[in-house]
Amino acid sequence: MSSKEEVLVESIRTCVSCRRDATLTCNGCKGAPDGEGGQVEQIWYCGSKCQKIDWTFHKPTCQAAQARRILYRAASTIQLVFYVFQEKVQIKPLSKVKKVGNDLHIDLVITPGSDALKFPQELVENEDDKLALLSDETSEDALGFMHGILETMLQDIYSDIVELKIKPKNKLRHVKKFNLTGKDHSIEWTRADYDQYKHVIFKITLKDGSAYAIDLTGAQYGYHDPRDTIRPWESYNQERIRKVLSKHPFRHSYKTLTEQRLKFGGNIMTLKFESFDNFNVVVEAWVKAYIGLEVMLKLPEESFRRKQGEFIFYLERALPSRSLNENQGPMSQT
């Protein structure tokens, strides 16, 4: 856009209150997501007097947009956090990854003496494949171990959070598993087996009544774009859900994981919860040293992006990688 065109655009902005030329915009909702993939329309004023006069009318819309911005920022942050957590606590003993079309074929074989839980970065071709493997069959872990940080970030902007077990549709890829028993022969999951796998997501309703789906493990189905992590409920329901199988209260997945640990035990569940404890300690240390997560979400866009990057880098450096080896006994899958 030329400087002449910029002047022309500036000159046609009008105050929503008095209809005179306007140069002041509402910073509260400026740049906030509109829930449909774009941003809310900017509101312009000729000055602070007209802005104060219009506040009674603009307040509900502005506050809803600000809550939506916090929600979208929280979803993007938690998605990044979960990937870091999963990479540190990788539980699949991957020995081979083969790309067939858009699908990934993986061998799950435990080699004696190997570091069974270290993510094999050398086996993946690109970041999308890595995220697919980190997300594969981990939706319950995602909701269970990320519920605390989600609640901290959202605090007073939501009216309800539920966990939905769904049968997904429109999958863009699959992760197929071989050698599940570690025996010499291969066992391949059939399409029917994949259809039986249940996927778990958050459904969040804000105080203005708008509802959104947060899917932290959609990358396993080919949905790697950060914009796919959070979607307005109606569009997600229409495009990604074949059937809602059950509805559960917030923290249900964490309760289920806790019950599995008590009932079955095993090295894997022990390591998951030890890593979760370490995770909480590291997050608390970040908050004490730098900034509260709920405060971070309210920063101006550039400042938020910078702090978000620093937070993720801090987690990557501070979270210890966990592993199993033959000295810790056999892996007990739950």
Helices and strands as residue ranges (DSSP letters): H 3-11, E 24-25, E 44-45, H 48-88, E 94-100, E 103-108, G 121-123, H 127-135, H 139-154, G 155-157, E 158-168, E 175-178, H 191-196, E 199-206, E 211-214, G 218-221, G 226-228, E 230-232, H 233-240, E 241-249, H 252-264, H 267-289, H 293-296, H 301-318, G 326-328
